[in-house]
């Protein structure tokens, strides 16, 4: 199957700093990528839809100024958690769909963010 | 309001037996359903999917059944193997304008006992 690479796999940062998470589709082009967040023992919650070359679409309740998304190319989307707080600690996962076809969404390996 | 529900948070099955994971949904607009397997601290891995025009899809040891009238789907794994132990997420999508958003259930943790 298609490969989506997410980096870093884990990160610890201090409160008030910003953290950037990268999501790359390695062997396909993705016009659309999705960012999810998972809290322990809860389902994956869609945060935003990232469209190449345009602004991201955020789900209700997600602060767009806090979670900056950039989808500058067909193979790369980034999520920047700005001015991180301990409550931002979570597991963040991206997914991408091959623009050529197929209906499956392929996921990155996730990023465990811990804000101290 | 959860549109995709996995009411069993956990399931234990003996190796070699059948594992049946259930999923219910409330949104009648959903037309595509997927199952993902997830290990701790990793992203979900796609397992199998089914379109609403079908009632069954089979891939090796994995079979997904869809009952549209009951808004219910299930994943059957047979025979179950210890390596199948993971959290299984049911996901659904509705027709959209080019995007592909998934709504996930909370997951069911499957433990296959050797």
gemmi code that builds the backbone of each chain (N, CA, C; Angstrom):
import gemmi

chains = {
    "A": [
        ("UNK", (0.826, -1.208, 0.000), (0.000, 0.000, 0.000), (0.850, 1.242, 0.000)),
        ("UNK", (0.195, 2.372, -0.177), (0.894, 3.644, -0.203), (1.496, 3.964, 1.163)),
        ("UNK", (2.572, 4.751, 1.140), (3.284, 5.055, 2.371), (3.143, 6.527, 2.722)),
        ("UNK", (2.764, 6.764, 3.961), (2.712, 8.116, 4.491), (3.679, 8.179, 5.665)),
        ("UNK", (4.595, 9.097, 5.604), (5.608, 9.217, 6.643), (5.341, 10.450, 7.476)),
        ("UNK", (5.354, 10.265, 8.778), (5.096, 11.371, 9.689), (6.309, 11.544, 10.587)),
        ("UNK", (6.688, 12.787, 10.802), (7.895, 13.059, 11.580), (7.717, 14.311, 12.414)),
        ("UNK", (8.122, 14.340, 13.691), (8.769, 13.225, 14.389), (7.745, 12.234, 14.929)),
        ("UNK", (8.192, 11.117, 15.406), (7.272, 10.130, 15.972), (6.928, 10.491, 17.415)),
        ("UNK", (7.824, 11.225, 18.058), (7.487, 11.729, 19.390), (8.293, 12.995, 19.640)),
        ("UNK", (7.736, 13.868, 20.458), (8.414, 15.117, 20.774), (7.952, 15.600, 22.141)),
        ("UNK", (8.905, 16.115, 22.894), (8.621, 16.748, 24.185), (9.028, 18.210, 24.073)),
        ("UNK", (8.141, 19.091, 24.438), (8.480, 20.505, 24.350), (8.004, 21.233, 25.607)),
        ("UNK", (8.544, 22.413, 25.801), (8.168, 23.231, 26.946), (6.925, 24.061, 26.608)),
        ("UNK", (6.162, 24.359, 27.624), (4.989, 25.218, 27.432), (5.403, 26.544, 26.814)),
        ("UNK", (4.608, 26.985, 25.860), (4.873, 28.259, 25.222), (5.664, 28.171, 23.938)),
        ("UNK", (6.262, 27.026, 23.699), (7.029, 26.863, 22.453), (6.129, 26.293, 21.364)),
        ("UNK", (6.648, 26.281, 20.155), (5.896, 25.752, 19.011), (6.540, 24.476, 18.501)),
        ("UNK", (5.717, 23.609, 17.993), (6.190, 22.320, 17.482), (5.624, 22.090, 16.090)),
        ("UNK", (6.486, 21.662, 15.178), (6.034, 21.384, 13.811), (6.067, 19.887, 13.562)),
        ("UNK", (4.986, 19.386, 13.000), (4.888, 17.973, 12.634), (4.728, 17.891, 11.119)),
        ("UNK", (5.525, 17.022, 10.513), (5.477, 16.879, 9.065), (4.776, 15.592, 8.651)),
        ("UNK", (4.069, 15.670, 7.554), (3.380, 14.507, 6.992), (3.696, 14.453, 5.504)),
        ("UNK", (4.329, 13.367, 5.092), (4.731, 13.237, 3.695), (4.149, 11.983, 3.067)),
        ("UNK", (3.635, 12.124, 1.860), (3.249, 10.954, 1.084), (4.468, 10.582, 0.241)),
        ("UNK", (4.977, 9.382, 0.439), (6.272, 9.023, -0.140), (6.195, 8.517, -1.576)),
        ("UNK", (5.132, 7.849, -1.933), (5.086, 7.254, -3.263), (3.806, 7.596, -4.014)),
        ("UNK", (3.152, 8.666, -3.581), (1.975, 9.113, -4.312), (1.749, 10.590, -4.030)),
        ("UNK", (0.932, 11.196, -4.836), (0.608, 12.601, -4.649), (-0.750, 12.728, -3.969)),
        ("UNK", (-0.799, 13.595, -3.000), (-2.015, 13.748, -2.218), (-2.476, 15.200, -2.258)),
        ("UNK", (-3.562, 15.446, -2.949), (-4.086, 16.808, -2.952), (-4.734, 17.151, -1.620)),
        ("UNK", (-5.144, 16.121, -0.919), (-5.815, 16.334, 0.360), (-5.178, 15.475, 1.446)),
        ("UNK", (-4.862, 16.111, 2.534), (-4.366, 15.397, 3.711), (-5.226, 15.791, 4.901)),
        ("UNK", (-5.295, 14.902, 5.849), (-6.138, 15.127, 7.011), (-5.312, 15.016, 8.284)),
        ("UNK", (-5.642, 15.835, 9.244), (-4.969, 15.792, 10.538), (-5.967, 15.379, 11.605)),
        ("UNK", (-5.562, 14.356, 12.366), (-6.401, 13.836, 13.435), (-5.669, 13.963, 14.765)),
        ("UNK", (-6.474, 13.895, 15.799), (-5.930, 13.927, 17.149), (-6.616, 12.818, 17.929)),
        ("UNK", (-5.835, 12.123, 18.721), (-6.430, 11.068, 19.526), (-6.050, 11.226, 20.978)),
        ("UNK", (-7.051, 11.261, 21.835), (-6.843, 11.239, 23.266), (-6.931, 9.785, 23.717)),
        ("UNK", (-6.330, 9.484, 24.852), (-6.350, 8.091, 25.318), (-7.761, 7.528, 25.404)),
        ("UNK", (-7.925, 6.339, 24.884), (-9.186, 5.598, 24.929), (-10.321, 6.329, 24.226)),
        ("UNK", (-9.967, 7.168, 23.297), (-10.992, 7.850, 22.510), (-10.719, 7.647, 21.030)),
        ("UNK", (-11.700, 7.979, 20.240), (-11.543, 7.779, 18.796), (-10.681, 8.878, 18.193)),
        ("UNK", (-10.295, 8.647, 16.988), (-9.568, 9.666, 16.237), (-10.530, 10.794, 15.898)),
        ("UNK", (-10.134, 12.009, 16.234), (-10.980, 13.163, 15.955), (-10.344, 13.995, 14.852)),
        ("UNK", (-11.103, 14.224, 13.804), (-10.590, 15.040, 12.706), (-10.436, 16.478, 13.171)),
        ("UNK", (-9.247, 17.018, 12.957), (-8.981, 18.398, 13.320), (-9.177, 19.326, 12.122)),
        ("UNK", (-8.606, 18.917, 10.995), (-8.634, 19.802, 9.832), (-8.334, 19.025, 8.570)),
        ("UNK", (-8.802, 19.575, 7.478), (-8.520, 19.035, 6.150), (-7.566, 19.994, 5.452)),
        ("UNK", (-6.468, 19.435, 4.984), (-5.424, 20.246, 4.374), (-5.453, 20.060, 2.856)),
        ("UNK", (-5.650, 21.124, 2.141), (-5.716, 21.071, 0.687), (-4.501, 21.758, 0.075)),
        ("UNK", (-3.863, 21.073, -0.832), (-2.664, 21.610, -1.454), (-2.939, 22.930, -2.146)),
        ("UNK", (-2.173, 23.914, -1.765), (-2.273, 25.214, -2.411), (-3.384, 26.113, -1.915)),
        ("UNK", (-4.104, 25.676, -0.917), (-5.168, 26.533, -0.391), (-5.243, 26.418, 1.124)),
        ("UNK", (-6.114, 27.204, 1.708), (-6.211, 27.200, 3.167), (-6.850, 25.913, 3.671)),
        ("UNK", (-6.445, 25.537, 4.858), (-7.015, 24.340, 5.465), (-8.427, 24.621, 5.962)),
        ("UNK", (-9.208, 23.572, 6.014), (-10.559, 23.656, 6.557), (-10.558, 23.027, 7.936)),
        ("UNK", (-10.916, 23.803, 8.940), (-10.859, 23.340, 10.318), (-12.222, 22.879, 10.802)),
        ("UNK", (-12.186, 21.838, 11.621), (-13.417, 21.359, 12.235), (-13.831, 22.308, 13.362)),
        ("UNK", (-15.089, 22.245, 13.678), (-15.625, 23.111, 14.724), (-14.901, 22.862, 16.036)),
        ("UNK", (-14.507, 23.934, 16.673), (-13.843, 23.827, 17.963), (-12.335, 23.763, 17.881)),
        ("UNK", (-11.782, 23.653, 16.695), (-10.329, 23.605, 16.534), (-9.823, 25.006, 16.200)),
        ("UNK", (-8.894, 25.502, 17.002), (-8.394, 26.865, 16.812), (-7.384, 26.900, 15.671)),
        ("UNK", (-7.735, 27.581, 14.617), (-6.859, 27.618, 13.447), (-5.587, 28.426, 13.696)),
        ("UNK", (-5.654, 29.377, 14.640), (-4.454, 30.155, 14.937), (-3.489, 29.390, 15.815)),
        ("UNK", (-4.008, 28.358, 16.447), (-3.157, 27.558, 17.315), (-2.562, 26.377, 16.555)),
        ("UNK", (-3.355, 25.795, 15.690), (-2.918, 24.643, 14.911), (-2.787, 25.092, 13.454)),
        ("UNK", (-1.583, 25.519, 13.120), (-1.335, 26.040, 11.778), (-1.034, 24.901, 10.816)),
        ("UNK", (-1.738, 24.884, 9.715), (-1.549, 23.825, 8.733), (-1.109, 24.439, 7.412)),
        ("UNK", (-0.072, 23.846, 6.865), (0.441, 24.282, 5.575), (0.595, 23.080, 4.661)),
        ("UNK", (0.033, 23.179, 3.485), (0.106, 22.068, 2.514), (0.702, 22.630, 1.238)),
        ("UNK", (2.019, 22.800, 1.279), (2.709, 23.542, 0.225), (2.934, 22.741, -1.043)),
        ("UNK", (2.897, 21.430, -0.941), (3.128, 20.621, -2.136), (2.213, 19.409, -2.096)),
        ("UNK", (2.241, 18.637, -3.173), (1.370, 17.465, -3.269), (1.849, 16.306, -2.399)),
        ("UNK", (2.991, 16.475, -1.767), (3.511, 15.383, -0.957), (3.811, 15.783, 0.473)),
        ("UNK", (3.541, 17.019, 0.847), (3.908, 17.470, 2.188), (2.851, 18.383, 2.793)),
        ("UNK", (2.454, 18.027, 4.007), (1.609, 18.900, 4.811), (2.242, 19.005, 6.189)),
        ("UNK", (2.181, 20.172, 6.782), (2.747, 20.355, 8.123), (1.686, 20.905, 9.065)),
        ("UNK", (1.783, 20.443, 10.297), (0.930, 20.940, 11.382), (1.849, 21.561, 12.419)),
        ("UNK", (1.633, 22.819, 12.719), (2.425, 23.492, 13.745), (1.526, 23.817, 14.920)),
        ("UNK", (1.886, 23.269, 16.061), (1.177, 23.584, 17.303), (1.880, 24.792, 17.908)),
        ("UNK", (1.228, 25.919, 17.915), (1.858, 27.151, 18.386), (1.560, 27.383, 19.861)),
        ("UNK", (2.520, 27.953, 20.552), (2.366, 28.271, 21.973), (1.731, 27.094, 22.713)),
        ("UNK", (2.423, 25.989, 22.634), (1.863, 24.738, 23.165), (1.627, 24.807, 24.671)),
        ("UNK", (0.565, 24.158, 25.094), (0.231, 24.038, 26.504), (0.117, 22.553, 26.850)),
        ("UNK", (0.197, 22.212, 28.119), (0.088, 20.795, 28.491), (-1.176, 20.121, 27.971)),
        ("UNK", (-2.265, 20.858, 27.855), (-3.500, 20.234, 27.357), (-3.431, 19.901, 25.869)),
        ("UNK", (-2.393, 20.387, 25.194), (-2.193, 20.026, 23.791), (-1.502, 18.677, 23.658)),
        ("UNK", (-1.047, 18.144, 24.779), (-0.397, 16.843, 24.748), (-1.383, 15.803, 24.223)),
        ("UNK", (-0.976, 15.106, 23.200), (-1.892, 14.165, 22.562), (-1.128, 13.385, 21.504)),
        ("UNK", (-1.847, 12.546, 20.806), (-1.300, 11.782, 19.689), (-1.901, 12.362, 18.417)),
        ("UNK", (-1.045, 12.864, 17.546), (-1.503, 13.497, 16.314), (-1.181, 12.586, 15.135)),
        ("UNK", (-2.163, 12.381, 14.272), (-1.984, 11.482, 13.135), (-2.447, 12.175, 11.853)),
        ("UNK", (-1.677, 12.006, 10.800), (-2.100, 12.547, 9.512), (-2.498, 11.400, 8.600)),
        ("UNK", (-3.303, 11.713, 7.632), (-3.626, 10.720, 6.616), (-3.721, 11.399, 5.263)),
        ("UNK", (-3.582, 10.618, 4.240), (-3.599, 11.165, 2.888), (-4.270, 10.191, 1.939)),
        ("UNK", (-4.855, 10.750, 0.921), (-5.495, 9.932, -0.094), (-4.799, 10.192, -1.420)),
        ("UNK", (-4.519, 9.119, -2.131), (-3.873, 9.225, -3.423), (-4.779, 9.987, -4.387)),
        ("UNK", (-4.273, 11.014, -4.995), (-5.100, 11.837, -5.882), (-5.528, 11.067, -7.128)),
        ("UNK", (-4.740, 10.029, -7.483), (-5.035, 9.310, -8.724), (-6.290, 8.462, -8.579)),
        ("UNK", (-6.465, 7.917, -7.446), (-7.648, 7.091, -7.275), (-7.580, 6.299, -5.995)),
        ("UNK", (-8.490, 5.419, -5.819), (-8.535, 4.644, -4.588), (-9.356, 5.376, -3.551)),
        ("UNK", (-9.900, 4.614, -2.673), (-10.761, 5.225, -1.674), (-10.207, 5.091, -0.263)),
        ("UNK", (-9.119, 4.336, -0.130), (-8.553, 4.193, 1.200), (-7.750, 5.439, 1.558)),
        ("UNK", (-7.740, 5.710, 2.846), (-6.893, 6.778, 3.363), (-5.726, 6.118, 4.069)),
        ("UNK", (-4.534, 6.552, 3.753), (-3.337, 5.976, 4.349), (-2.838, 6.896, 5.450)),
        ("UNK", (-2.420, 6.288, 6.528), (-2.066, 7.046, 7.711), (-0.567, 7.067, 7.957)),
        ("UNK", (-0.133, 8.181, 8.539), (1.218, 8.227, 9.050), (1.294, 7.443, 10.352)),
        ("UNK", (2.505, 7.347, 10.889), (2.683, 6.536, 12.090), (2.311, 7.293, 13.352)),
        ("UNK", (1.985, 8.585, 13.212), (1.551, 9.345, 14.371), (2.692, 10.041, 15.081)),
        ("UNK", (2.359, 11.082, 15.812), (3.328, 11.832, 16.613), (2.780, 12.001, 18.016)),
        ("UNK", (3.558, 11.519, 18.972), (3.171, 11.692, 20.377), (3.763, 12.997, 20.875)),
        ("UNK", (2.924, 13.965, 21.160), (3.377, 15.264, 21.666), (3.136, 15.348, 23.162)),
        ("UNK", (4.188, 15.668, 23.875), (4.082, 15.895, 25.315), (4.572, 17.304, 25.614)),
        ("UNK", (3.716, 18.102, 26.203), (4.081, 19.475, 26.541), (4.258, 19.549, 28.054)),
        ("UNK", (5.443, 19.980, 28.458), (5.734, 20.011, 29.900), (5.857, 21.460, 30.406)),
    ],
    "B": [
        ("UNK", (-22.659, 13.929, 19.682), (-23.397, 12.805, 19.147), (-22.458, 11.967, 18.288)),
        ("UNK", (-22.257, 10.720, 18.727), (-21.348, 9.866, 17.986), (-22.061, 9.222, 16.822)),
        ("UNK", (-21.559, 9.420, 15.640), (-22.188, 8.861, 14.455), (-21.720, 7.443, 14.159)),
        ("UNK", (-20.582, 7.091, 14.683), (-20.056, 5.734, 14.515), (-19.773, 5.188, 15.907)),
        ("UNK", (-20.399, 4.071, 16.213), (-20.289, 3.540, 17.571), (-19.728, 2.127, 17.572)),
        ("UNK", (-18.740, 1.932, 18.410), (-18.249, 0.595, 18.683), (-18.497, 0.374, 20.167)),
        ("UNK", (-19.541, -0.365, 20.449), (-20.013, -0.449, 21.828), (-19.193, -1.367, 22.723)),
        ("UNK", (-18.371, -2.195, 22.111), (-17.527, -3.073, 22.927), (-16.123, -2.495, 22.980)),
        ("UNK", (-15.701, -2.010, 24.135), (-14.348, -1.455, 24.201), (-13.261, -2.522, 24.118)),
        ("UNK", (-13.620, -3.757, 24.453), (-12.606, -4.809, 24.407), (-13.247, -6.151, 24.094)),
        ("UNK", (-12.391, -7.046, 23.589), (-12.849, -8.390, 23.207), (-11.668, -9.333, 23.348)),
        ("UNK", (-11.911, -10.475, 23.978), (-10.866, -11.507, 24.103), (-11.319, -12.762, 23.379)),
        ("UNK", (-10.430, -13.315, 22.588), (-10.752, -14.486, 21.781), (-9.587, -15.461, 21.842)),
        ("UNK", (-9.915, -16.732, 21.839), (-8.874, -17.756, 21.821), (-8.283, -17.866, 20.418)),
        ("UNK", (-6.994, -18.095, 20.369), (-6.321, -18.284, 19.083), (-7.008, -19.388, 18.285)),
        ("UNK", (-7.205, -19.123, 16.996), (-7.839, -20.111, 16.132), (-9.341, -19.940, 16.009)),
        ("UNK", (-9.922, -19.201, 16.972), (-11.363, -18.998, 16.921), (-11.689, -17.773, 16.085)),
        ("UNK", (-12.954, -17.511, 15.943), (-13.395, -16.353, 15.176), (-13.514, -15.119, 16.082)),
        ("UNK", (-13.027, -13.992, 15.578), (-13.231, -12.717, 16.265), (-14.281, -11.937, 15.490)),
        ("UNK", (-15.254, -11.417, 16.200), (-16.301, -10.611, 15.559), (-16.345, -9.248, 16.240)),
        ("UNK", (-16.015, -8.232, 15.463), (-16.045, -6.865, 15.982), (-17.209, -6.123, 15.337)),
        ("UNK", (-17.971, -5.450, 16.157), (-19.190, -4.815, 15.679), (-19.094, -3.294, 15.646)),
        ("UNK", (-19.917, -2.739, 14.778), (-19.909, -1.284, 14.588), (-21.309, -0.855, 14.151)),
        ("UNK", (-21.823, 0.182, 14.764), (-23.116, 0.728, 14.380), (-22.945, 2.192, 13.978)),
        ("UNK", (-23.790, 2.645, 13.084), (-23.706, 4.035, 12.667), (-25.104, 4.640, 12.614)),
        ("UNK", (-25.140, 5.943, 12.695), (-26.434, 6.620, 12.718), (-26.682, 7.477, 11.473)),
        ("UNK", (-25.615, 7.868, 10.800), (-25.753, 8.752, 9.647), (-26.085, 7.945, 8.394)),
        ("UNK", (-27.283, 8.108, 7.893), (-27.703, 7.343, 6.718), (-27.002, 7.802, 5.440)),
        ("UNK", (-26.259, 8.892, 5.520), (-25.521, 9.375, 4.345), (-24.209, 8.618, 4.143)),
        ("UNK", (-23.754, 7.926, 5.156), (-22.512, 7.167, 5.012), (-22.659, 6.130, 3.903)),
        ("UNK", (-21.682, 6.081, 3.009), (-21.772, 5.119, 1.920), (-20.498, 4.293, 1.755)),
        ("UNK", (-19.561, 4.510, 2.641), (-18.315, 3.751, 2.534), (-17.786, 3.537, 3.933)),
        ("UNK", (-17.384, 2.286, 4.198), (-16.989, 1.925, 5.547), (-15.637, 1.216, 5.511)),
        ("UNK", (-14.844, 1.490, 6.526), (-13.501, 0.930, 6.562), (-13.191, 0.415, 7.968)),
        ("UNK", (-12.312, -0.545, 7.999), (-11.778, -1.009, 9.272), (-10.275, -0.770, 9.274)),
        ("UNK", (-9.816, -0.250, 10.419), (-8.397, -0.009, 10.605), (-7.935, -0.746, 11.858)),
        ("UNK", (-6.674, -1.130, 11.808), (-6.039, -1.799, 12.944), (-4.969, -0.853, 13.462)),
        ("UNK", (-4.875, -0.733, 14.760), (-3.917, 0.198, 15.318), (-3.186, -0.404, 16.505)),
        ("UNK", (-1.851, -0.349, 16.419), (-1.018, -0.726, 17.552), (-0.710, 0.540, 18.350)),
        ("UNK", (-0.377, 0.395, 19.625), (-0.067, 1.567, 20.457), (1.031, 2.426, 19.843)),
        ("UNK", (0.848, 3.723, 19.895), (1.831, 4.701, 19.428), (2.136, 4.574, 17.931)),
        ("UNK", (1.234, 3.983, 17.191), (1.395, 3.927, 15.736), (0.127, 4.437, 15.068)),
        ("UNK", (0.256, 4.805, 13.806), (-0.918, 5.204, 13.061), (-1.758, 4.003, 12.674)),
        ("UNK", (-3.019, 4.212, 12.366), (-3.886, 3.108, 11.959), (-3.424, 2.507, 10.625)),
        ("UNK", (-3.630, 1.237, 10.481), (-3.326, 0.531, 9.231), (-4.628, 0.063, 8.612)),
        ("UNK", (-4.799, 0.373, 7.353), (-6.028, -0.032, 6.664), (-6.119, -1.545, 6.575)),
        ("UNK", (-7.316, -2.078, 6.858), (-7.541, -3.516, 6.794), (-8.417, -3.904, 5.621)),
        ("UNK", (-9.623, -3.380, 5.644), (-10.610, -3.806, 4.654), (-11.708, -2.758, 4.607)),
        ("UNK", (-12.362, -2.661, 3.475), (-13.431, -1.674, 3.343), (-14.623, -2.298, 2.636)),
        ("UNK", (-15.737, -1.576, 2.672), (-16.929, -2.034, 1.970), (-17.757, -0.836, 1.546)),
        ("UNK", (-18.256, -0.908, 0.336), (-19.140, 0.125, -0.163), (-20.563, -0.229, 0.211)),
        ("UNK", (-21.403, 0.781, 0.279), (-22.790, 0.543, 0.690), (-23.588, -0.236, -0.346)),
        ("UNK", (-23.035, -0.421, -1.539), (-23.758, -1.195, -2.542), (-23.525, -2.697, -2.362)),
        ("UNK", (-22.624, -3.028, -1.439), (-22.352, -4.425, -1.160), (-22.798, -4.784, 0.246)),
        ("UNK", (-22.917, -6.075, 0.503), (-23.211, -6.482, 1.869), (-22.106, -7.348, 2.455)),
        ("UNK", (-21.111, -7.626, 1.643), (-20.016, -8.461, 2.137), (-18.766, -8.196, 1.310)),
        ("UNK", (-17.649, -8.164, 2.000), (-16.367, -8.085, 1.306), (-15.368, -8.931, 2.071)),
        ("UNK", (-14.607, -9.716, 1.329), (-13.720, -10.678, 1.962), (-12.295, -10.486, 1.463)),
        ("UNK", (-11.350, -10.569, 2.384), (-9.935, -10.463, 2.021), (-9.136, -11.344, 2.972)),
        ("UNK", (-8.860, -12.547, 2.498), (-8.102, -13.465, 3.338), (-8.867, -13.849, 4.589)),
        ("UNK", (-8.268, -13.617, 5.726), (-8.918, -13.972, 6.990), (-9.952, -12.939, 7.440)),
        ("UNK", (-10.027, -11.841, 6.735), (-10.904, -10.739, 7.139), (-12.129, -10.636, 6.227)),
        ("UNK", (-13.288, -10.561, 6.858), (-14.536, -10.375, 6.124), (-15.332, -9.293, 6.808)),
        ("UNK", (-15.824, -8.365, 6.022), (-16.687, -7.326, 6.574), (-18.094, -7.529, 6.032)),
        ("UNK", (-19.058, -7.453, 6.930), (-20.464, -7.587, 6.575), (-21.156, -6.257, 6.837)),
        ("UNK", (-22.029, -5.877, 5.933), (-22.774, -4.632, 6.089), (-24.270, -4.898, 6.030)),
        ("UNK", (-24.972, -4.435, 7.025), (-26.428, -4.518, 7.057), (-26.951, -3.087, 7.065)),
        ("UNK", (-27.295, -2.602, 5.886), (-27.693, -1.199, 5.762), (-28.964, -0.884, 6.503)),
        ("UNK", (-29.905, -1.801, 6.467), (-31.190, -1.528, 7.118), (-31.021, -1.384, 8.625)),
        ("UNK", (-30.076, -2.124, 9.171), (-29.815, -2.043, 10.605), (-28.725, -1.030, 10.930)),
        ("UNK", (-28.111, -0.458, 9.880), (-26.986, 0.463, 10.066), (-25.927, -0.193, 10.952)),
        ("UNK", (-25.543, -1.365, 10.537), (-24.616, -2.164, 11.335), (-23.606, -2.845, 10.411)),
        ("UNK", (-22.370, -2.848, 10.851), (-21.376, -3.635, 10.142), (-20.516, -4.386, 11.136)),
        ("UNK", (-19.918, -5.443, 10.647), (-19.085, -6.251, 11.519), (-17.856, -6.721, 10.757)),
        ("UNK", (-16.812, -6.920, 11.506), (-15.559, -7.449, 10.971), (-15.339, -8.821, 11.582)),
        ("UNK", (-15.175, -9.816, 10.714), (-14.899, -11.165, 11.163), (-13.450, -11.507, 10.846)),
        ("UNK", (-12.769, -12.023, 11.823), (-11.395, -12.472, 11.623), (-11.356, -13.949, 11.969)),
        ("UNK", (-10.995, -14.753, 10.957), (-10.957, -16.182, 11.237), (-9.896, -16.861, 10.376)),
        ("UNK", (-9.015, -17.662, 10.947), (-8.861, -17.859, 12.376), (-8.094, -16.704, 13.015)),
        ("UNK", (-8.395, -16.409, 14.246), (-7.704, -15.322, 14.949), (-6.302, -15.769, 15.325)),
        ("UNK", (-5.388, -14.820, 15.233), (-3.995, -15.097, 15.565), (-3.514, -14.092, 16.615)),
        ("UNK", (-2.530, -14.463, 17.421), (-2.021, -13.539, 18.447), (-1.585, -12.195, 17.864)),
        ("UNK", (-1.066, -12.204, 16.655), (-0.646, -10.959, 16.016), (-1.803, -10.048, 15.647)),
        ("UNK", (-3.011, -10.561, 15.752), (-4.187, -9.726, 15.486), (-4.528, -8.842, 16.685)),
        ("UNK", (-3.887, -9.082, 17.796), (-4.160, -8.292, 19.000), (-3.802, -6.836, 18.755)),
        ("UNK", (-4.795, -5.966, 18.818), (-4.626, -4.547, 18.517), (-5.962, -3.862, 18.787)),
        ("UNK", (-5.989, -2.581, 18.552), (-7.255, -1.854, 18.614), (-7.791, -1.710, 17.194)),
        ("UNK", (-9.051, -2.045, 17.010), (-9.673, -1.989, 15.694), (-10.679, -0.842, 15.653)),
        ("UNK", (-10.495, 0.009, 14.664), (-11.385, 1.151, 14.489), (-12.265, 0.934, 13.268)),
        ("UNK", (-13.526, 1.209, 13.469), (-14.470, 1.260, 12.373), (-14.551, 2.719, 11.927)),
        ("UNK", (-14.602, 2.964, 10.637), (-14.682, 4.332, 10.136), (-15.680, 4.391, 8.990)),
        ("UNK", (-16.254, 5.557, 8.803), (-17.249, 5.718, 7.744), (-17.073, 7.063, 7.069)),
        ("UNK", (-17.492, 7.103, 5.832), (-17.448, 8.373, 5.110), (-18.732, 8.553, 4.325)),
        ("UNK", (-19.046, 9.810, 4.068), (-20.220, 10.163, 3.279), (-19.751, 10.785, 1.980)),
        ("UNK", (-20.571, 10.783, 0.952), (-20.177, 11.416, -0.303), (-19.856, 12.883, -0.064)),
        ("UNK", (-18.778, 13.333, -0.661), (-18.390, 14.721, -0.452), (-17.917, 15.336, -1.741)),
        ("UNK", (-17.522, 16.583, -1.662), (-17.065, 17.298, -2.850), (-15.567, 17.144, -3.009)),
        ("UNK", (-15.114, 15.935, -3.224), (-13.696, 15.716, -3.498), (-12.870, 15.352, -2.300)),
        ("UNK", (-13.271, 15.742, -1.133), (-12.474, 15.409, 0.044), (-12.895, 14.035, 0.552)),
        ("UNK", (-12.195, 13.557, 1.518), (-12.462, 12.208, 2.004), (-12.257, 12.194, 3.493)),
        ("UNK", (-13.273, 12.566, 4.209), (-13.178, 12.627, 5.647), (-13.735, 11.360, 6.254)),
        ("UNK", (-13.101, 10.913, 7.279), (-13.526, 9.716, 7.970), (-14.053, 10.063, 9.358)),
        ("UNK", (-15.114, 9.390, 9.726), (-15.621, 9.477, 11.089), (-15.338, 8.137, 11.748)),
        ("UNK", (-14.640, 8.177, 12.852), (-14.192, 6.955, 13.503), (-15.038, 6.613, 14.721)),
        ("UNK", (-15.146, 5.313, 14.996), (-15.650, 4.859, 16.270), (-14.529, 4.944, 17.304)),
        ("UNK", (-14.836, 4.591, 18.534), (-13.850, 4.701, 19.614), (-12.874, 3.543, 19.638)),
        ("UNK", (-13.185, 2.516, 18.869), (-12.262, 1.396, 18.806), (-12.630, 0.259, 19.733)),
        ("UNK", (-12.219, -0.934, 19.348), (-12.377, -2.127, 20.169), (-11.011, -2.776, 20.299)),
        ("UNK", (-10.594, -2.997, 21.526), (-9.301, -3.640, 21.748), (-9.475, -5.144, 21.705)),
        ("UNK", (-8.853, -5.774, 20.722), (-8.926, -7.218, 20.563), (-7.689, -7.866, 21.165)),
        ("UNK", (-7.925, -8.846, 21.997), (-6.825, -9.628, 22.563), (-7.026, -11.078, 22.132)),
        ("UNK", (-6.066, -11.601, 21.405), (-6.135, -12.992, 20.976), (-5.210, -13.799, 21.881)),
        ("UNK", (-5.793, -14.729, 22.581), (-5.064, -15.481, 23.606), (-4.486, -16.748, 22.989)),
        ("UNK", (-3.174, -16.920, 23.112), (-2.551, -18.115, 22.511), (-3.041, -19.393, 23.176)),
    ],
}
model = gemmi.Model(1)
for chain_id, residues in chains.items():
    chain = gemmi.Chain(chain_id)
    for i, (resn, *xyz) in enumerate(residues, 1):
        res = gemmi.Residue()
        res.name, res.seqid = resn, gemmi.SeqId(i, " ")
        for name, pos in zip(("N", "CA", "C"), xyz):
            atom = gemmi.Atom()
            atom.name, atom.element = name, gemmi.Element(name[0])
            atom.pos, atom.b_iso = gemmi.Position(*pos), 0.0
            res.add_atom(atom)
        chain.add_residue(res)
    model.add_chain(chain)
structure = gemmi.Structure()
structure.add_model(model)
structure.setup_entities()
